[in-house]
Amino acid sequence: MKLTVQTFLTLDGVMQALGGPQEDPSDTFTHGGWQAPFPDPAVGEFVTELNSHASAFLFGRRTFGIFRGYWPDQTDPANPIATAINSLPKYAVSHSLSQADATWPGEHPDTARLISGDVAAAVQALKDEPGDELQIWGSGTLLQTLLLLAAVRSAHVGMSKLANVSVVYMPVILTEHAVDSRLVFLVLSV
């Protein structure tokens, strides 16, 4: 499988709690829900297209907890995003979760697994499995680790501005982009 990253990131580098004020208030973050005021059909189409390539998901501990608390309750079979996230294999990378904590509630309880040892070896083993994409959604700390290991080859990034600072340093090649009045979608190759 190809390891890809799907994330929403502000131009000033925030990728935390885009969905709601209480989604992830850790580290005294007070801007939760920064993407929610900008609903757009293009965002839904973009995410649906990305999800159509998923064969499995790889999450850091916090993102896994956020997804685990929301997606199992989204059971509409006409929702392709919920169907993919709930039914496909999910791997939670954490040194603090137990296997009992890395379960998936709802209709697909056997789809979640814990990775707690050698992350590089575990991710390489997943990449060696057949399938289209092993997708990382959010998971900033995990993403930093994988970028340092040069494990990531493609990133799909939805960007918007949260503050007045706009600095991102990363050697990338822009391979695709789409712009609407509030969000910029980028496909980057690293």
N, C-alpha and C positions, 0 to 999 in steps of 0.2 A: 504494500500500500504506500501511496505517497503521503507524507506528513505535510499537512497544510494548517494554516492558522486563519481563523475567522474571528475578527474582533472589531469592536467599535472603540475608537480612540479619539479624544479631543486633540486638537492641534498642539495643545500645550502638554500632552502626554498623559492625560487621565483616562484610564480604562476601567475604572471602578464604578459599580452601581449605576449603570445607565438606565435601568428599568424603573426604579422607584426609590423614594426617599429612605426607606428602611431596608432596601435590598442588601446593602453592605456598608454599614456606618463605621466599620473598623478604622482605627487610626484617626479618629475624630473627623472622618470625612462627612461634610455637611451638604454636598451638592448632589446627593443621590437623585436619580430620575432625570439627569441632564439630557437624555435623548428623548424621553417621553413627550415633551412638548412639540416634537417635530414628527408626528406620524405622517407617513407618506407611502402610497402604494408601491413606489419604486423600492423602498426599503424591504417591504414584504416580498416582492418579486426577487430582489437580490438575495435575501436570506433563503428563500425557497429554492432558488437555483443552486446556491452553495450546498444546501442540505441534500439535494438530489444526488450529489457525488459521494456522500458519506457512506463508508462501510463500517466505521466504528468511530467513537469519540474518546478523546484523551483530555481529562480535566485535572486541574490542580485542586487541592483540598477545598478552598473557599468556593470556587466556581461549582464544583461537584455538589457542595451543600446547597448552594443557591438553586441550581437546576433540580436537585433532588426534592427540594421544598416546593417547587412550582410545577414542573412538567408532568409528573405522574397524575396530576389532577386534570390535565388537558387531554381528554379522551375522545374528542371528536374525530372519527375516522377520516373526515374530509380535510383535516388539518395536516398537511404533509410534514410540517416541521415537528409537531408533537409526535406524529407516528414514527418518524425517524429517530428522534431523541429517545422515545420510550422503548422502541423495539430493538434498536441496534445495540451491539456491545458498547459498554462504557468502561473506561479505565480511570480510576481515581488515583492520582499520584500523591502520596502523603507518607510522612514518617510518624505522624501522630494518630491517624485513624487506625482502627482495628478492622479486620475483615467484616465483623458484624456491623460496623459503622458504614461500610462501603456496600450497602445493599440498595436496591431500587424498589420503592414501594409500588403498589398497584399491580397492573396486569402482567408486567414483565419483570418479576423479581430476580430472575437468574441472569440478567444482562449486565450486571455491574461486577467489576473485579478491582482489587486493590493492588497497586504497585508501590512497594515500600522499600525495596532494596536498591539495586544498581539501576538507576533510571535510564542511563544511556543504553545498557544492555537490553533492558525490557522494551524500550522504545524501538531499538533496532530489530528485536525479535518481532514486534508488531508490524514494523515496516516490511519485514520479510514475508509476512503472511499475504495470501492473495486478497485482492480487493482494489477498489478505486482509491478512496482517500481515508486516512486516519486524521480526523479533524480535531484541532484544539480550538475551543471556543473560550475567549477571554483568557483566564488563567495566567495572569501577568508574571507571577513568580516562576511558575513552570516554564513559561515562554522564555524568560531570561536565561534559565538553565539550559534549555534546548538551543537557544541561539548561541550561547557560549560553546556548546558541544558541536556546533555547525550541523545540527540535525534537521533544521527547518529549511525548506527550499522555496516555499511559496506562502505569501500572506495576503489575505483578503481583508482590507481595512476600510471601515466606514468612519469617516472623520468629520468632526464638527468642532467649533470653537467654544471653549468654556471660559477661558480667561484671556488676558492680553499678551501672554508669552507664547510664542509659537516656535519652538526649537525641537527638532527631532534629528538625531545623528544616527544613521544606520546606512551602510553601503547597500543600496538596493537598485534594481532595475524596474522601472515602471513598465508593466506589460499591457495593462488595460486601465481605463478609468471611465467614470460616469459622474456627472455633476447635476444636482438640482439646486434649488435656491438656498438650501440649508445644509445639505450633507454632500460630502465628496466620497465616492467609493473608489478605492485603489486596489489593484492587484499587483503585488510586489514580488519580485524574485530576489532572494538573497543568496 
